[in-house]
Amino acid sequence: MTHTLEISDDLKKRLDSHREEGQSCEELVEELVSMYETEGAFLQEGYSE
């Protein structure tokens, strides 16, 4: 089953700025969710506990 999410134009621009060449927004979101599920939180570059 496919679901559609509506996002603001601002969020779309932010996602676009993080996508790799040829990567769709859907693929980026899948990658982010996978990272979150694996690590429990998003890591910030240069951040360590």
Buried (B, 14 or more C-beta within 10 A) or exposed (E): EEEEEEEEEEEEEEBEEEEEEEBEBEEBEEBEEEEEEEEEEEEEEEEEE
